[in-house]
Amino acid sequence: MENLLKICLAASIIGILFLLLLANLLSPKTISLGEINDKMLNQKVKVHGTIFKIEDKETFKILSIKDETGKIDVICECGNLTYQDVEVEGTIKEYREYLQIQADKIIKI
C-alpha cells in the first residue's frame, strides 16, 4: 500500500512538471489581425504587423500595429521601439469596448 502511494505521488509530480514544461515551450498560434474577435478574449496569440503609431505613457507604451487584414493596439512595458515590422506574443484583452493585445514578447522581424 505504501509503495503504491509513492508511485502515484511520483507519477503526479512528473505529470505536472511535464505539463509546465509544455506550457512554456509551446508558442501560441499565429493569426492575422483580421481574425481577432470578441470570442478570443484572454487567449494567447502571436501576430505579425508593422508599427505605425507609438504612444508613450508614464509606465507603458501603446503600439498601434497593422497588417493587410486589420489593425490593433498592443500594450507593452517595452524600451525604445521604432516604426518597424514586429512579431508580438500576448493575450487579447478588452479596454473601453476595443480589443487590444497585452504583450508578453515583442520581436523585431
N, C-alpha and C positions, 0 to 999 in steps of 0.2 A: 504494500500500500504506500509506504514512504517513497519507494523508488518511482512509482507511477506519478506521485505528486511532483517529484523533482523533474521527471521527464516532461510533464505538462508545463511546469513553470519555465523550463529551459526553452521548450518549443514556442511558448507565448512570447518570451523575450526576443528570441531570434526573429519571429514573425513581425513584431513591432519594429525592430531595428531594420528589417528588410523593407518594410513599408515607408519608413522615414527616409531611407536611402533612395528609394524610387521616387518619392515626392520631391526630393532635392535634385535628382538627376534629370528627370523628365521635364522638358520645357513645354510651355503651353502651345496650343495650336496657332499657327499663323493664319490670320484672316485679313481681309481688306477692310478699310474703314467703312465702306458702304454696308458691310454685313453686320455692323454693331447695332443692336437694338435693345429695347427695354427688357426683353426676356433674358438678357445676358448679364444683368446686374450682379455684381460680386463674383463674376467669373474671371479667371486669369486668362489673358490673351497676349499674343505677340502680333505687332503691326509694324509695317514699314511705311515711312512717309517723309515728306520734306517739310522742314520747319519754315513757316512763312511769317510768323509773328512771335515775339518773346515779350512777356510782361514780367517785370521784376518786382515781386512783392517783398515784404520785410524778411520773411522766413522761408519763402519758397518762390518758384517760378511757374508761370503758366506758358507752356509752349503750344502754339497752335500749329498742328501738322495737317498735311493733306496728301492724298494720293489721287489717282484718276477716278476713284469711286466716291470720295467724300472727304470730310474734314472733321477733326475733333480736337479738343483741348487736352493737354497732358499736364498733370500737376506733378512737380518734382522738387526735391531738395537737391539741386544739382549745381555744379560750378559753372564756369563760363562755357556757353554753347554759342555757336554761330548758326547762321542760316545754312543748313546742310541736310543731307539725307541721313535719316536715323532709323534704327530698329528699337522699338520700345516694347518691353515686357512689363505688364502691370495688371491691375484689377479695374474693371469697369465700375464706375460709381456714378451717382446722380447728384447734381447740385443745381438747385433752383430750376428743376424740370429739364435740365440739359445733361446729357451723358458726357462723361469725361473719363480719362484713364489716370489712375493713381499709379505713377511709375515706380517699379521696383528696380529696373535696369534700363539704361539708355546707352546704345552703342552707335557710334558714327559708322556709316557704311559708305 
